[in-house]
Every structure is written in C-alpha cells, then in structure tokens.
C-alpha cells in the first residue's frame, strides 16, 4: 500500500506523519504536500510554500 510511506509507527505504536498535510480547507486531511528542493506543493489545490535561502553577508 503506497500510503504507508507517508507514516511511521514506532515501537510503542505511536503514529507520526512523515510529510506535511495540506492546510487548505478544500483539501482536508490525507492530502499530502510534495517536497521539492526549494518548495512544498499541493497537487490538488496548487498551494505552494517557497523556502528562501539564507543570504551570505
């Protein structure tokens, strides 16, 4: 099952999400955001978070 790669279960049975879920109300729980080198992207609603690189002085 492909969905199992988005979760991790530890020895005590605690479940943790490995990827961020889309916070948009149109997507809801279970829609995960794709990780790219400089951004996170939701394929369903096209919400994008762009990471800014630290500038050197």
C-alpha distance matrix in Angstrom:
0.0 3.8 5.6 6.0 8.3 10.5 11.6 13.5 14.9 18.3 20.5 22.0 18.8 19.3 16.3 17.0 15.6 15.6 16.4 18.9 18.4 20.8 24.0 25.3 26.0 24.8 21.2 20.6 18.0 14.4 15.7 15.5 18.3 18.1 20.1 22.9 25.9 28.2 26.3 23.3 22.5 20.8 20.0 20.6 24.0 25.0 25.9 26.7 27.8 29.9 30.7 34.3 35.4 38.2 41.5 43.8 47.3
3.8 0.0 3.8 5.5 6.1 8.1 10.3 12.8 15.1 18.5 21.2 22.7 19.7 19.5 16.2 16.0 13.9 13.3 13.5 16.1 15.8 18.1 21.5 22.8 23.9 22.6 18.9 18.9 16.4 12.6 13.2 12.5 14.9 14.5 16.5 19.2 22.2 24.5 22.6 19.7 18.9 17.5 16.7 17.7 21.1 21.7 22.6 23.2 24.3 26.3 27.2 30.8 31.9 34.8 38.0 40.3 43.9
5.6 3.8 0.0 3.8 5.5 5.7 7.6 10.7 12.9 16.6 19.5 20.5 17.3 16.6 13.1 12.9 10.8 11.0 11.1 13.4 12.7 15.3 18.4 20.0 21.0 20.1 16.4 15.7 12.9 9.3 10.5 10.1 13.1 13.5 15.6 18.8 22.0 23.8 21.6 18.3 17.6 16.0 15.8 16.3 19.4 20.4 20.9 21.7 22.6 24.9 25.8 29.5 30.9 33.6 37.0 39.4 42.9
6.0 5.5 3.8 0.0 3.8 5.4 5.6 7.7 9.7 13.2 16.0 17.3 14.3 14.0 10.9 11.1 9.9 10.0 11.5 14.3 14.4 17.5 20.4 22.5 23.5 23.1 19.3 18.3 15.1 11.8 13.4 12.4 15.2 15.4 16.8 20.0 22.8 24.9 23.0 19.9 19.9 18.7 18.9 19.7 22.6 23.4 23.4 23.9 24.3 26.4 26.7 30.3 31.4 33.8 37.3 39.5 42.9
8.3 6.1 5.5 3.8 0.0 3.8 5.6 7.5 10.6 13.6 16.7 18.5 15.9 15.2 12.0 11.1 9.3 8.0 9.4 12.7 13.7 16.7 19.9 22.1 23.7 23.4 19.6 18.9 16.0 12.7 13.4 11.4 13.4 12.9 13.7 16.8 19.3 21.7 20.1 17.4 17.7 17.2 17.6 19.1 21.8 22.0 22.0 21.8 22.0 23.7 23.9 27.4 28.1 30.6 34.0 36.1 39.6
10.5 8.1 5.7 5.4 3.8 0.0 3.8 7.1 10.4 13.6 17.1 18.2 15.5 14.0 10.4 8.7 6.1 5.3 6.1 9.1 10.0 13.2 16.2 18.6 20.3 20.3 16.5 15.7 12.6 9.7 10.5 8.3 10.5 10.9 12.0 15.5 18.2 20.0 17.9 14.9 15.3 14.6 15.6 16.9 19.2 19.5 19.1 19.1 19.1 21.2 21.5 25.1 26.2 28.7 32.2 34.5 37.9
11.6 10.3 7.6 5.6 5.6 3.8 0.0 3.8 6.8 10.0 13.6 14.4 11.7 10.2 6.7 5.7 4.6 5.4 7.9 10.6 11.4 15.1 17.4 20.2 21.6 22.0 18.4 16.8 13.3 10.9 12.7 11.0 13.4 14.3 15.0 18.6 20.9 22.6 20.6 17.6 18.4 17.6 19.0 19.8 21.9 22.5 21.7 21.8 21.5 23.7 23.5 27.0 28.1 30.2 33.8 36.0 39.2
13.5 12.8 10.7 7.7 7.5 7.1 3.8 0.0 3.8 6.5 10.1 11.4 9.3 8.1 5.7 5.3 6.4 6.7 10.2 13.1 14.5 18.3 20.3 23.4 24.8 25.5 21.9 20.2 16.6 14.6 16.4 14.5 16.5 17.1 17.1 20.5 22.4 24.2 22.7 20.1 21.3 20.9 22.5 23.5 25.5 25.9 24.8 24.6 23.8 25.7 25.1 28.3 29.0 30.7 34.4 36.3 39.4
14.9 15.1 12.9 9.7 10.6 10.4 6.8 3.8 0.0 3.8 6.9 7.9 5.7 5.5 4.6 6.5 9.1 10.3 13.7 16.2 17.3 21.0 22.7 25.8 26.8 27.7 24.3 22.1 18.3 16.6 19.0 17.6 19.9 20.8 20.9 24.3 26.1 27.9 26.3 23.6 24.9 24.2 25.8 26.5 28.4 29.1 28.0 28.0 27.2 29.2 28.5 31.7 32.3 33.9 37.6 39.3 42.4
18.3 18.5 16.6 13.2 13.6 13.6 10.0 6.5 3.8 0.0 3.8 5.6 5.4 5.6 6.8 8.3 11.5 12.3 16.0 18.4 19.9 23.7 25.1 28.5 29.6 30.8 27.4 25.1 21.5 20.0 22.3 20.6 22.6 23.3 22.9 26.2 27.5 29.3 28.1 25.7 27.3 27.1 28.8 29.7 31.5 32.0 30.6 30.3 29.0 30.8 29.7 32.6 32.9 34.1 37.8 39.2 42.1
20.5 21.2 19.5 16.0 16.7 17.1 13.6 10.1 6.9 3.8 0.0 3.8 5.5 7.5 9.8 11.9 15.2 16.1 19.8 22.2 23.6 27.4 28.7 32.0 33.0 34.2 30.9 28.4 24.7 23.3 25.8 24.3 26.4 27.1 26.6 29.9 31.1 32.9 31.9 29.5 31.1 30.8 32.5 33.3 35.1 35.7 34.4 34.1 32.8 34.6 33.3 36.2 36.4 37.3 41.0 42.3 45.1
22.0 22.7 20.5 17.3 18.5 18.2 14.4 11.4 7.9 5.6 3.8 0.0 3.8 5.7 9.1 11.7 15.3 17.0 20.5 22.3 23.4 27.1 27.9 31.3 31.9 33.4 30.3 27.5 23.8 23.0 25.8 24.6 26.9 28.1 27.9 31.3 32.6 34.1 32.7 30.2 31.8 31.2 33.1 33.5 35.1 36.0 34.4 34.4 33.1 35.1 34.0 36.8 37.3 38.2 41.9 43.3 46.0
18.8 19.7 17.3 14.3 15.9 15.5 11.7 9.3 5.7 5.4 5.5 3.8 0.0 3.8 6.3 9.7 13.0 15.1 18.4 20.2 20.8 24.5 25.5 28.6 29.1 30.3 27.2 24.4 20.6 19.7 22.7 21.8 24.4 25.8 26.0 29.5 31.3 32.8 31.1 28.3 29.5 28.5 30.2 30.4 32.2 33.3 31.9 32.2 31.3 33.5 32.8 35.9 36.7 37.9 41.6 43.3 46.2
19.3 19.5 16.6 14.0 15.2 14.0 10.2 8.1 5.5 5.6 7.5 5.7 3.8 0.0 3.8 6.6 10.2 12.7 15.7 17.1 17.9 21.5 22.3 25.6 26.2 27.8 24.7 21.9 18.2 17.6 20.4 19.4 21.8 23.4 23.5 27.1 28.8 30.0 28.2 25.4 26.8 26.0 28.0 28.2 29.6 30.6 29.0 29.2 28.1 30.4 29.6 32.6 33.6 34.7 38.5 40.3 43.0
16.3 16.2 13.1 10.9 12.0 10.4 6.7 5.7 4.6 6.8 9.8 9.1 6.3 3.8 0.0 3.8 6.9 9.6 12.4 13.9 14.5 18.2 19.3 22.5 23.2 24.5 21.3 18.7 15.0 14.0 16.7 15.7 18.3 19.9 20.3 24.0 25.9 27.1 25.1 22.2 23.3 22.4 24.2 24.5 26.0 27.1 25.6 25.9 25.1 27.5 27.0 30.3 31.4 32.9 36.6 38.7 41.6
17.0 16.0 12.9 11.1 11.1 8.7 5.7 5.3 6.5 8.3 11.9 11.7 9.7 6.6 3.8 0.0 3.8 6.4 9.2 10.7 11.9 15.7 16.8 20.2 21.5 22.9 19.7 17.4 13.9 13.0 15.1 13.4 15.4 17.0 17.0 20.7 22.5 23.5 21.6 18.8 20.2 19.7 21.9 22.5 23.8 24.4 22.8 22.7 21.6 23.9 23.3 26.5 27.6 29.1 32.8 34.9 37.8
15.6 13.9 10.8 9.9 9.3 6.1 4.6 6.4 9.1 11.5 15.2 15.3 13.0 10.2 6.9 3.8 0.0 3.8 5.6 7.2 8.5 12.3 14.0 17.3 18.8 20.0 16.6 14.8 11.5 10.2 11.7 9.7 11.6 13.3 13.6 17.4 19.5 20.5 18.3 15.3 16.5 16.0 18.2 18.9 20.2 20.7 19.2 19.2 18.4 20.8 20.5 24.0 25.3 27.1 30.8 33.2 36.2
15.6 13.3 11.0 10.0 8.0 5.3 5.4 6.7 10.3 12.3 16.1 17.0 15.1 12.7 9.6 6.4 3.8 0.0 3.8 7.0 9.5 13.0 15.2 18.4 20.5 21.3 17.9 16.8 13.9 12.1 12.6 9.6 10.6 11.3 10.9 14.5 16.4 17.8 16.1 13.4 15.1 15.2 17.3 18.8 20.3 20.1 18.7 18.1 17.1 19.0 18.5 21.8 22.8 24.8 28.4 30.6 33.8
16.4 13.5 11.1 11.5 9.4 6.1 7.9 10.2 13.7 16.0 19.8 20.5 18.4 15.7 12.4 9.2 5.6 3.8 0.0 3.8 6.5 9.6 12.2 15.1 17.6 18.2 14.9 14.3 12.0 10.3 9.8 6.4 6.9 7.9 8.1 11.8 14.2 15.2 13.0 10.0 11.4 11.5 13.9 15.4 16.7 16.4 15.0 14.4 13.7 15.8 15.8 19.4 20.8 23.2 26.7 29.3 32.5
18.9 16.1 13.4 14.3 12.7 9.1 10.6 13.1 16.2 18.4 22.2 22.3 20.2 17.1 13.9 10.7 7.2 7.0 3.8 0.0 3.8 6.5 8.6 11.7 14.4 15.5 12.4 11.9 10.1 9.6 8.7 5.8 5.7 8.3 8.8 12.4 14.8 14.9 12.0 8.7 10.0 9.8 12.9 13.9 14.4 14.3 12.3 12.1 11.3 14.0 14.4 18.1 20.1 22.4 25.9 28.7 31.8
18.4 15.8 12.7 14.4 13.7 10.0 11.4 14.5 17.3 19.9 23.6 23.4 20.8 17.9 14.5 11.9 8.5 9.5 6.5 3.8 0.0 3.8 6.2 9.0 11.1 12.0 8.9 8.1 6.6 6.5 5.6 4.3 5.8 9.3 11.2 14.6 17.5 17.3 14.0 10.3 10.3 8.7 11.5 11.5 12.1 12.9 11.2 12.2 12.3 15.6 16.8 20.5 22.9 25.3 28.7 31.7 34.7
20.8 18.1 15.3 17.5 16.7 13.2 15.1 18.3 21.0 23.7 27.4 27.1 24.5 21.5 18.2 15.7 12.3 13.0 9.6 6.5 3.8 0.0 3.8 5.6 8.4 9.1 6.5 6.9 7.4 8.1 5.8 5.7 5.8 9.6 11.8 14.6 17.6 16.8 13.1 9.6 8.6 6.5 9.6 9.1 8.7 9.8 7.9 9.7 10.5 14.1 16.0 19.6 22.4 25.0 28.2 31.5 34.3
24.0 21.5 18.4 20.4 19.9 16.2 17.4 20.3 22.7 25.1 28.7 27.9 25.5 22.3 19.3 16.8 14.0 15.2 12.2 8.6 6.2 3.8 0.0 3.8 6.4 8.7 7.4 7.0 8.2 10.3 9.0 9.3 9.4 13.1 14.8 17.5 20.1 18.7 15.0 11.9 11.4 9.6 12.7 11.7 10.3 11.7 9.0 11.0 11.2 15.0 16.8 20.1 23.2 25.4 28.5 31.9 34.4
25.3 22.8 20.0 22.5 22.1 18.6 20.2 23.4 25.8 28.5 32.0 31.3 28.6 25.6 22.5 20.2 17.3 18.4 15.1 11.7 9.0 5.6 3.8 0.0 3.8 5.5 5.7 6.7 9.4 11.6 9.6 10.9 10.8 14.3 16.5 18.8 21.5 20.0 16.2 13.2 11.7 9.3 11.8 9.9 7.8 9.9 7.8 10.8 12.1 15.9 18.3 21.4 24.8 27.2 30.1 33.6 36.1
26.0 23.9 21.0 23.5 23.7 20.3 21.6 24.8 26.8 29.6 33.0 31.9 29.1 26.2 23.2 21.5 18.8 20.5 17.6 14.4 11.1 8.4 6.4 3.8 0.0 3.8 5.5 5.6 9.1 11.9 10.8 13.1 13.8 17.4 19.9 22.3 25.2 23.8 20.0 16.9 15.1 12.3 14.1 11.5 9.6 12.6 11.2 14.4 15.9 19.7 22.1 25.2 28.5 30.9 33.7 37.3 39.7
24.8 22.6 20.1 23.1 23.4 20.3 22.0 25.5 27.7 30.8 34.2 33.4 30.3 27.8 24.5 22.9 20.0 21.3 18.2 15.5 12.0 9.1 8.7 5.5 3.8 0.0 3.8 6.0 9.7 11.6 10.0 12.7 13.5 16.7 19.7 21.9 25.1 23.9 20.1 17.0 14.5 11.2 12.0 8.7 7.3 10.9 10.6 14.3 16.6 20.2 23.0 26.2 29.5 32.2 34.9 38.5 41.1
21.2 18.9 16.4 19.3 19.6 16.5 18.4 21.9 24.3 27.4 30.9 30.3 27.2 24.7 21.3 19.7 16.6 17.9 14.9 12.4 8.9 6.5 7.4 5.7 5.5 3.8 0.0 3.8 6.8 8.0 6.2 9.1 10.5 13.7 16.9 19.4 22.8 22.0 18.3 14.8 12.5 8.9 9.9 7.0 6.9 10.2 10.1 13.3 15.4 19.1 21.6 25.1 28.1 30.9 33.8 37.3 40.1
20.6 18.9 15.7 18.3 18.9 15.7 16.8 20.2 22.1 25.1 28.4 27.5 24.4 21.9 18.7 17.4 14.8 16.8 14.3 11.9 8.1 6.9 7.0 6.7 5.6 6.0 3.8 0.0 3.8 6.5 6.5 9.5 11.6 15.2 18.1 21.0 24.3 23.7 20.0 16.3 14.7 11.5 12.9 10.5 10.6 13.6 12.7 15.7 17.0 20.8 22.9 26.4 29.3 31.8 34.9 38.3 41.0
18.0 16.4 12.9 15.1 16.0 12.6 13.3 16.6 18.3 21.5 24.7 23.8 20.6 18.2 15.0 13.9 11.5 13.9 12.0 10.1 6.6 7.4 8.2 9.4 9.1 9.7 6.8 3.8 0.0 3.8 5.7 8.1 11.1 14.6 17.2 20.6 23.7 23.6 20.1 16.3 15.2 12.4 14.0 12.2 13.1 15.6 14.6 16.9 17.8 21.4 23.0 26.6 29.2 31.6 35.0 38.1 40.9
14.4 12.6 9.3 11.8 12.7 9.7 10.9 14.6 16.6 20.0 23.3 23.0 19.7 17.6 14.0 13.0 10.2 12.1 10.3 9.6 6.5 8.1 10.3 11.6 11.9 11.6 8.0 6.5 3.8 0.0 3.8 6.1 9.7 12.6 15.4 18.9 22.2 22.6 19.3 15.5 14.3 11.5 12.5 11.4 13.2 15.4 15.0 17.0 18.1 21.4 22.9 26.6 29.0 31.6 34.9 38.0 41.0
15.7 13.2 10.5 13.4 13.4 10.5 12.7 16.4 19.0 22.3 25.8 25.8 22.7 20.4 16.7 15.1 11.7 12.6 9.8 8.7 5.6 5.8 9.0 9.6 10.8 10.0 6.2 6.5 5.7 3.8 0.0 3.8 6.8 9.7 12.9 16.0 19.6 19.8 16.3 12.6 10.8 7.8 8.7 7.9 9.8 11.6 11.6 13.6 15.1 18.4 20.3 24.0 26.5 29.3 32.5 35.7 38.8
15.5 12.5 10.1 12.4 11.4 8.3 11.0 14.5 17.6 20.6 24.3 24.6 21.8 19.4 15.7 13.4 9.7 9.6 6.4 5.8 4.3 5.7 9.3 10.9 13.1 12.7 9.1 9.5 8.1 6.1 3.8 0.0 3.8 6.6 9.4 12.8 16.2 16.6 13.4 9.7 8.8 6.9 8.6 9.3 11.1 11.6 11.1 12.1 13.0 15.9 17.4 21.2 23.4 26.2 29.5 32.5 35.7
18.3 14.9 13.1 15.2 13.4 10.5 13.4 16.5 19.9 22.6 26.4 26.9 24.4 21.8 18.3 15.4 11.6 10.6 6.9 5.7 5.8 5.8 9.4 10.8 13.8 13.5 10.5 11.6 11.1 9.7 6.8 3.8 0.0 3.8 6.5 9.5 12.9 13.0 9.7 6.0 5.2 4.6 7.3 9.1 10.1 9.5 8.7 8.7 9.6 12.3 13.9 17.7 19.9 22.9 26.1 29.1 32.3
18.1 14.5 13.5 15.4 12.9 10.9 14.3 17.1 20.8 23.3 27.1 28.1 25.8 23.4 19.9 17.0 13.3 11.3 7.9 8.3 9.3 9.6 13.1 14.3 17.4 16.7 13.7 15.2 14.6 12.6 9.7 6.6 3.8 0.0 3.8 6.4 10.1 11.0 8.4 5.5 5.1 6.2 7.7 10.7 12.1 10.6 10.4 9.5 10.3 11.9 13.3 17.0 18.7 22.0 24.9 27.8 31.2
20.1 16.5 15.6 16.8 13.7 12.0 15.0 17.1 20.9 22.9 26.6 27.9 26.0 23.5 20.3 17.0 13.6 10.9 8.1 8.8 11.2 11.8 14.8 16.5 19.9 19.7 16.9 18.1 17.2 15.4 12.9 9.4 6.5 3.8 0.0 3.8 6.8 8.2 6.5 4.9 6.8 9.3 11.1 14.2 15.2 13.1 12.3 10.2 9.9 10.5 10.9 14.4 15.6 18.8 21.8 24.5 28.0
22.9 19.2 18.8 20.0 16.8 15.5 18.6 20.5 24.3 26.2 29.9 31.3 29.5 27.1 24.0 20.7 17.4 14.5 11.8 12.4 14.6 14.6 17.5 18.8 22.3 21.9 19.4 21.0 20.6 18.9 16.0 12.8 9.5 6.4 3.8 0.0 3.8 5.6 5.2 5.9 7.6 10.9 12.3 15.8 16.4 13.6 13.2 10.4 10.1 9.4 9.8 12.8 13.7 17.2 19.8 22.4 26.0
25.9 22.2 22.0 22.8 19.3 18.2 20.9 22.4 26.1 27.5 31.1 32.6 31.3 28.8 25.9 22.5 19.5 16.4 14.2 14.8 17.5 17.6 20.1 21.5 25.2 25.1 22.8 24.3 23.7 22.2 19.6 16.2 12.9 10.1 6.8 3.8 0.0 3.8 6.0 8.4 10.8 14.4 15.9 19.3 19.7 16.6 15.8 12.5 11.3 9.5 8.7 10.9 10.9 14.3 16.7 19.1 22.8
28.2 24.5 23.8 24.9 21.7 20.0 22.6 24.2 27.9 29.3 32.9 34.1 32.8 30.0 27.1 23.5 20.5 17.8 15.2 14.9 17.3 16.8 18.7 20.0 23.8 23.9 22.0 23.7 23.6 22.6 19.8 16.6 13.0 11.0 8.2 5.6 3.8 0.0 3.8 7.4 10.0 13.8 15.8 19.0 18.5 15.3 14.0 10.3 8.6 6.0 5.3 7.5 8.4 12.0 14.4 17.3 20.8
26.3 22.6 21.6 23.0 20.1 17.9 20.6 22.7 26.3 28.1 31.9 32.7 31.1 28.2 25.1 21.6 18.3 16.1 13.0 12.0 14.0 13.1 15.0 16.2 20.0 20.1 18.3 20.0 20.1 19.3 16.3 13.4 9.7 8.4 6.5 5.2 6.0 3.8 0.0 3.8 6.5 10.2 12.6 15.5 14.9 11.9 10.3 6.7 5.4 4.3 5.5 8.9 10.9 14.4 17.0 20.2 23.5
23.3 19.7 18.3 19.9 17.4 14.9 17.6 20.1 23.6 25.7 29.5 30.2 28.3 25.4 22.2 18.8 15.3 13.4 10.0 8.7 10.3 9.6 11.9 13.2 16.9 17.0 14.8 16.3 16.3 15.5 12.6 9.7 6.0 5.5 4.9 5.9 8.4 7.4 3.8 0.0 3.8 7.0 9.9 12.6 12.3 9.9 8.2 5.6 5.1 6.6 8.2 11.9 14.2 17.4 20.3 23.5 26.7
22.5 18.9 17.6 19.9 17.7 15.3 18.4 21.3 24.9 27.3 31.1 31.8 29.5 26.8 23.3 20.2 16.5 15.1 11.4 10.0 10.3 8.6 11.4 11.7 15.1 14.5 12.5 14.7 15.2 14.3 10.8 8.8 5.2 5.1 6.8 7.6 10.8 10.0 6.5 3.8 0.0 3.8 6.3 9.0 8.9 6.4 5.8 4.5 6.6 8.6 11.3 14.8 17.3 20.6 23.3 26.6 29.7
20.8 17.5 16.0 18.7 17.2 14.6 17.6 20.9 24.2 27.1 30.8 31.2 28.5 26.0 22.4 19.7 16.0 15.2 11.5 9.8 8.7 6.5 9.6 9.3 12.3 11.2 8.9 11.5 12.4 11.5 7.8 6.9 4.6 6.2 9.3 10.9 14.4 13.8 10.2 7.0 3.8 0.0 3.8 5.5 5.9 5.0 5.2 6.5 9.1 11.9 14.7 18.2 20.9 24.1 26.9 30.2 33.3
20.0 16.7 15.8 18.9 17.6 15.6 19.0 22.5 25.8 28.8 32.5 33.1 30.2 28.0 24.2 21.9 18.2 17.3 13.9 12.9 11.5 9.6 12.7 11.8 14.1 12.0 9.9 12.9 14.0 12.5 8.7 8.6 7.3 7.7 11.1 12.3 15.9 15.8 12.6 9.9 6.3 3.8 0.0 3.8 6.0 5.3 7.7 9.2 12.3 14.7 17.5 20.9 23.4 26.9 29.4 32.7 35.9
20.6 17.7 16.3 19.7 19.1 16.9 19.8 23.5 26.5 29.7 33.3 33.5 30.4 28.2 24.5 22.5 18.9 18.8 15.4 13.9 11.5 9.1 11.7 9.9 11.5 8.7 7.0 10.5 12.2 11.4 7.9 9.3 9.1 10.7 14.2 15.8 19.3 19.0 15.5 12.6 9.0 5.5 3.8 0.0 3.8 5.8 8.1 10.9 14.1 16.9 20.0 23.4 26.2 29.5 32.0 35.4 38.5
24.0 21.1 19.4 22.6 21.8 19.2 21.9 25.5 28.4 31.5 35.1 35.1 32.2 29.6 26.0 23.8 20.2 20.3 16.7 14.4 12.1 8.7 10.3 7.8 9.6 7.3 6.9 10.6 13.1 13.2 9.8 11.1 10.1 12.1 15.2 16.4 19.7 18.5 14.9 12.3 8.9 5.9 6.0 3.8 0.0 3.9 5.6 9.1 12.4 15.4 18.7 21.8 25.0 28.2 30.6 34.1 36.9
25.0 21.7 20.4 23.4 22.0 19.5 22.5 25.9 29.1 32.0 35.7 36.0 33.3 30.6 27.1 24.4 20.7 20.1 16.4 14.3 12.9 9.8 11.7 9.9 12.6 10.9 10.2 13.6 15.6 15.4 11.6 11.6 9.5 10.6 13.1 13.6 16.6 15.3 11.9 9.9 6.4 5.0 5.3 5.8 3.9 0.0 3.8 6.2 9.9 12.3 15.8 18.8 21.9 25.2 27.4 31.0 33.8
25.9 22.6 20.9 23.4 22.0 19.1 21.7 24.8 28.0 30.6 34.4 34.4 31.9 29.0 25.6 22.8 19.2 18.7 15.0 12.3 11.2 7.9 9.0 7.8 11.2 10.6 10.1 12.7 14.6 15.0 11.6 11.1 8.7 10.4 12.3 13.2 15.8 14.0 10.3 8.2 5.8 5.2 7.7 8.1 5.6 3.8 0.0 3.8 6.9 10.0 13.4 16.4 19.7 22.7 25.1 28.7 31.4
26.7 23.2 21.7 23.9 21.8 19.1 21.8 24.6 28.0 30.3 34.1 34.4 32.2 29.2 25.9 22.7 19.2 18.1 14.4 12.1 12.2 9.7 11.0 10.8 14.4 14.3 13.3 15.7 16.9 17.0 13.6 12.1 8.7 9.5 10.2 10.4 12.5 10.3 6.7 5.6 4.5 6.5 9.2 10.9 9.1 6.2 3.8 0.0 3.8 6.3 9.8 12.8 15.9 19.1 21.5 25.0 27.9
27.8 24.3 22.6 24.3 22.0 19.1 21.5 23.8 27.2 29.0 32.8 33.1 31.3 28.1 25.1 21.6 18.4 17.1 13.7 11.3 12.3 10.5 11.2 12.1 15.9 16.6 15.4 17.0 17.8 18.1 15.1 13.0 9.6 10.3 9.9 10.1 11.3 8.6 5.4 5.1 6.6 9.1 12.3 14.1 12.4 9.9 6.9 3.8 0.0 3.8 6.6 9.7 13.0 15.9 18.5 22.0 24.8
29.9 26.3 24.9 26.4 23.7 21.2 23.7 25.7 29.2 30.8 34.6 35.1 33.5 30.4 27.5 23.9 20.8 19.0 15.8 14.0 15.6 14.1 15.0 15.9 19.7 20.2 19.1 20.8 21.4 21.4 18.4 15.9 12.3 11.9 10.5 9.4 9.5 6.0 4.3 6.6 8.6 11.9 14.7 16.9 15.4 12.3 10.0 6.3 3.8 0.0 3.8 6.5 9.7 12.9 15.2 18.7 21.6
30.7 27.2 25.8 26.7 23.9 21.5 23.5 25.1 28.5 29.7 33.3 34.0 32.8 29.6 27.0 23.3 20.5 18.5 15.8 14.4 16.8 16.0 16.8 18.3 22.1 23.0 21.6 22.9 23.0 22.9 20.3 17.4 13.9 13.3 10.9 9.8 8.7 5.3 5.5 8.2 11.3 14.7 17.5 20.0 18.7 15.8 13.4 9.8 6.6 3.8 0.0 3.8 6.5 9.5 12.3 15.7 18.7
34.3 30.8 29.5 30.3 27.4 25.1 27.0 28.3 31.7 32.6 36.2 36.8 35.9 32.6 30.3 26.5 24.0 21.8 19.4 18.1 20.5 19.6 20.1 21.4 25.2 26.2 25.1 26.4 26.6 26.6 24.0 21.2 17.7 17.0 14.4 12.8 10.9 7.5 8.9 11.9 14.8 18.2 20.9 23.4 21.8 18.8 16.4 12.8 9.7 6.5 3.8 0.0 3.8 6.5 8.8 12.4 15.2
35.4 31.9 30.9 31.4 28.1 26.2 28.1 29.0 32.3 32.9 36.4 37.3 36.7 33.6 31.4 27.6 25.3 22.8 20.8 20.1 22.9 22.4 23.2 24.8 28.5 29.5 28.1 29.3 29.2 29.0 26.5 23.4 19.9 18.7 15.6 13.7 10.9 8.4 10.9 14.2 17.3 20.9 23.4 26.2 25.0 21.9 19.7 15.9 13.0 9.7 6.5 3.8 0.0 3.8 6.2 9.3 12.6
38.2 34.8 33.6 33.8 30.6 28.7 30.2 30.7 33.9 34.1 37.3 38.2 37.9 34.7 32.9 29.1 27.1 24.8 23.2 22.4 25.3 25.0 25.4 27.2 30.9 32.2 30.9 31.8 31.6 31.6 29.3 26.2 22.9 22.0 18.8 17.2 14.3 12.0 14.4 17.4 20.6 24.1 26.9 29.5 28.2 25.2 22.7 19.1 15.9 12.9 9.5 6.5 3.8 0.0 3.8 6.5 9.5
41.5 38.0 37.0 37.3 34.0 32.2 33.8 34.4 37.6 37.8 41.0 41.9 41.6 38.5 36.6 32.8 30.8 28.4 26.7 25.9 28.7 28.2 28.5 30.1 33.7 34.9 33.8 34.9 35.0 34.9 32.5 29.5 26.1 24.9 21.8 19.8 16.7 14.4 17.0 20.3 23.3 26.9 29.4 32.0 30.6 27.4 25.1 21.5 18.5 15.2 12.3 8.8 6.2 3.8 0.0 3.8 6.5
43.8 40.3 39.4 39.5 36.1 34.5 36.0 36.3 39.3 39.2 42.3 43.3 43.3 40.3 38.7 34.9 33.2 30.6 29.3 28.7 31.7 31.5 31.9 33.6 37.3 38.5 37.3 38.3 38.1 38.0 35.7 32.5 29.1 27.8 24.5 22.4 19.1 17.3 20.2 23.5 26.6 30.2 32.7 35.4 34.1 31.0 28.7 25.0 22.0 18.7 15.7 12.4 9.3 6.5 3.8 0.0 3.8
47.3 43.9 42.9 42.9 39.6 37.9 39.2 39.4 42.4 42.1 45.1 46.0 46.2 43.0 41.6 37.8 36.2 33.8 32.5 31.8 34.7 34.3 34.4 36.1 39.7 41.1 40.1 41.0 40.9 41.0 38.8 35.7 32.3 31.2 28.0 26.0 22.8 20.8 23.5 26.7 29.7 33.3 35.9 38.5 36.9 33.8 31.4 27.9 24.8 21.6 18.7 15.2 12.6 9.5 6.5 3.8 0.0
